[in-house]
Amino acid sequence: MNVAIMGFGVVGSGVAEVIASNADHIAKHSRVELRLSHILDIRDFPDSAFAQYMTKDVNDILSDDDTRIVVETMGGVEPAFTFVSACLKKGKHVVSSNKELVAKKGDVLLNLARENNVNFLFEAAVGGGIPIIRPLSLCLAANRVQQIAGILNGTTNFILSKMITDNMDFAAALRLAQEKGYAEKDPTADVEGIDACRKICILASLASGKHVFPDGIYTEGISALTAQDVRDAAKFGCVIKLIARATRLDDARWCLTVSPALVPQDHMLAGVSGVFNACLVRGDMVGDVLMYGQGAGKLATASAVVADVIDCAQHADASKVFGWGEADPAMLADPMTVETKLFVRAETADKAADTAKLNAAWPDCTFADSEDGELVFITPMQPEGALRDTLASFGFADMSVIRVF
């Protein structure tokens, strides 16, 4: 079956390599023959082994009836959305690794795929090389998902790992990540939690059956964390991780957050280090299931893309029952109304007096040894908004406030 690729960057070139290198293996084990037909990119690649497939005109793909599957690895919303929509309307299956596109336009594209009896698949959009989408939609289909919690961004996890193990501050750890190629020159999408937010929205959409848009989801990155925060978290037997979380509440609404969180050192997610990712899914029947591996990387991500391509080839004449419906804003709960605990590191001019105030407000507040002029404590479990209002009433000059997982 002929396959076109739109976008010949890191992932797109990896997809071409996987198809070219493993074509015989794929044919033998999956009983489908994959052949490259076109590669769309505005740049020139005269020295590429795939130069013969290059085109700058998307119509070369749209008008080729023999090309049944199109891989989109362009990134961003436009022109990817326009091109993918056109492919689906032409009756072509589309496989994407584009998390921003799926998070913002997934409901529209899934509906287009159903209308045209084709598939829109995106395993690689969330976990890179880690299978997450397929296990969540198929293997755990008998479960009512109660929670999804993950370390879904390798860049931030590498930075935090260095802050934890090497006592680096944030700026030094970020520079190292950039030197190693783990962080972009502009790391905003990673370190401010935007990338992780898009991914948890996709997973929450799949679990809830309703589209969840990234806009409006509480998203907090790691750029404000300090080495002292990491050291003080260790006093409670915890490490700090950037956790993307979707929790199904008792009233069937969902609470979504992306933020740093204190994770107990004996928890499964605490040991996920470096650029590795992990996603923990809790089902009402199966309990906790952890998926772990490389969340990015050229060939790891391309592997997941080609797996979706094979799936499309094996179901070339049918649209799978897969995806979600339109958004329902009433489905989302305000995180400030949901109970949690908060880790706090606060400056104080009068440690004894402020400790007394805290004990009066929260008799079950837990304190750690701290330096002069500083209080380190974990609040009791209460609605987050109420906790933050009480903290504000104390008038601390400076505070670090981090959720407890």
ABEGO torsion letter per residue (X at the ends): XBBBBBEABAAAAAAAAAAAAAAAAAAAAAGBBBBBABBBBABBBAABAAAAABBABAAAAAABAABABBBBAAEEAOAAAAAAAAAAAAGBBBBBABAAAAAAAAAAAAAAAAAAGBBBBAAAAAAEABBAAAAAAAAAAABBBABBBBBABAAAAAAAAAAAAAGBBAAAAAAAAAAAGABBABAAAAAAGAAAAAAAAAAAAAAAGBBBBABGBBBBBAAABBAAAAAAAAAAGBBBBBBBBBBBBAAGBBBBBBBBBBBBAABAAAABBEABBBBBBBBAAAEBBBBBEBABEAAAAAAAAAAAAAAAAAAAABBBBBEBBBBBAAABBBAAABBBBBBBBBBBABAAAAAAAAAAABAABBBBBBBBGBBBBBBBBBBAAAAAAAAAAAGBABBBBBBBX
